[in-house]
């Protein structure tokens, strides 16, 4: 019985340790280039207007320490602005640095990343799951 528990724990630990790529030490030039494009900028979504005539915009600031700040700005029709700030953690999900993992089955699959454009698929859930959802989003540097 103890042997089964030990083997189960070993498999669980191995699974958890391979889930996210959170690397310490030196990065390759390609990895560092991706990190520099993501982290050294505040990325802004396009402004949208909802049914209540409120303008909504999202801002994302990624930091090299694996933290991220998401700021939602809602401006009502009278010009009154409300900001909601959420601090999150992030890590690359894969070794190719093409997917960002936020936790709780939330991912950004990077479609295009340049100094002027950060295009992603905002994904909730794992591929193959019946309730997985993906939405295309584009961000530009905040000016």
C-alpha positions as a printed Julia matrix, in Angstrom:
143×3 Matrix{Float64}:
   0.0    0.0     0.0
   2.79   2.44    0.92
   4.53   1.6    -2.35
   1.44   2.51   -4.36
   1.09   5.83   -2.56
   4.77   6.62   -3.14
   4.55   5.77   -6.86
   1.38   7.87   -7.17
   3.07  10.83   -5.49
   6.08  10.54   -7.79
   3.84  10.61  -10.88
   1.8   13.52   -9.55
   4.94  15.53   -8.77
   6.4   14.79  -12.21
   3.16  15.9   -13.85
   2.99  19.13  -11.84
   6.63  19.96  -12.48
   6.25  19.66  -16.26
   3.07  21.75  -16.47
   4.65  25.19  -16.77
   8.01  26.37  -17.94
   9.29  28.68  -15.26
  12.96  28.87  -15.93
  15.67  30.18  -13.67
  19.09  31.18  -14.85
  20.02  32.21  -18.35
  17.67  32.43  -21.29
  18.6   31.91  -24.92
  18.63  34.98  -27.15
  15.32  33.91  -28.73
  13.68  33.45  -25.31
  15.03  36.78  -24.08
  13.76  38.51  -27.24
  10.21  37.23  -26.58
  10.41  38.27  -22.92
  11.65  41.75  -23.9
   8.79  42.23  -26.36
   6.21  41.2   -23.77
   7.63  42.79  -20.63
   9.03  46.14  -21.6
   5.67  47.53  -22.77
   2.17  48.25  -21.43
  -0.18  46.53  -23.88
  -3.61  48.08  -24.53
  -6.69  46.46  -26.03
  -8.93  48.3   -28.45
 -11.63  50.36  -26.8
 -15.1   48.86  -27.04
 -18.52  50.29  -26.19
 -21.08  48.13  -24.37
 -24.9   48.34  -24.3
 -24.8   50.83  -21.4
 -22.76  53.24  -23.55
 -19.65  52.62  -21.45
 -16.23  52.56  -23.1
 -14.05  49.68  -21.92
 -10.31  49.17  -22.4
  -7.88  46.66  -20.91
  -4.23  47.33  -20.13
  -1.66  44.62  -19.41
   1.77  45.21  -17.92
   3.99  42.12  -17.77
   7.09  42.1   -15.59
  10.18  39.9   -15.83
   9.62  38.57  -12.3
   6.57  36.62  -13.52
   3.95  39.1   -12.34
   1.4   40.95  -14.43
  -1.04  43.77  -13.8
  -4.35  43.84  -15.66
  -6.13  47.2   -15.5
  -9.71  47.48  -16.75
 -10.78  51.04  -17.51
 -14.52  51.7   -17.79
 -15.65  55.19  -18.78
 -19.36  55.95  -18.54
 -21.28  58.18  -20.96
 -20.68  61.19  -18.66
 -16.91  60.72  -18.8
 -16.52  59.27  -15.3
 -13.71  56.73  -15.27
 -13.45  53.65  -13.06
 -10.32  51.5   -12.89
 -10.07  47.95  -11.64
  -6.6   46.53  -11.11
  -5.87  42.81  -10.82
  -2.39  41.49  -10.06
  -1.61  38.08  -11.54
   1.26  35.67  -12.06
   2.32  34.45  -15.47
   4.74  31.92  -16.94
   5.44  30.38  -20.3
   3.53  27.14  -20.66
   5.8   25.65  -23.31
   9.5   25.7   -24.15
   8.88  27.57  -27.4
   7.54  30.56  -25.39
   4.4   30.62  -27.54
   1.81  30.18  -24.77
   1.43  32.2   -21.58
  -0.18  30.49  -18.58
  -2.01  32.52  -15.93
  -3.36  29.64  -13.81
  -6.85  28.18  -13.45
  -6.89  26.86  -17.05
  -6.32  30.38  -18.47
  -3.85  30.71  -21.35
  -2.81  33.15  -24.04
  -1.73  31.41  -27.24
   0.57  33.92  -28.95
  -0.33  34.38  -32.62
   1.91  37.38  -33.41
   4.33  39.41  -31.31
   6.16  42.48  -32.58
   7.04  45.87  -31.14
   3.71  47.21  -32.48
   1.34  44.26  -32.11
   0.61  41.52  -29.56
  -2.01  39.19  -31.06
  -3.24  36.27  -28.96
  -5.99  33.74  -28.57
  -7.36  34.15  -25.05
  -8.05  30.53  -24.12
  -9.9   29.02  -21.18
  -9.4   25.27  -20.83
  -7.22  22.62  -22.41
  -7.32  21.6   -26.06
  -9.71  18.72  -26.54
 -11.95  19.66  -23.61
 -15.57  20.1   -24.58
 -15.9   23.4   -22.67
 -12.68  25.01  -23.95
 -13.12  28.52  -25.38
 -10.8   30.74  -27.45
 -11.18  34.38  -28.42
  -8.84  36.33  -30.71
  -7.53  39.6   -29.23
  -5.04  42.22  -30.34
  -3.07  44.64  -28.2
  -0.91  47.61  -29.13
   1.59  49.55  -27.04
  -0.02  52.18  -24.83
   0.87  55.64  -26.08
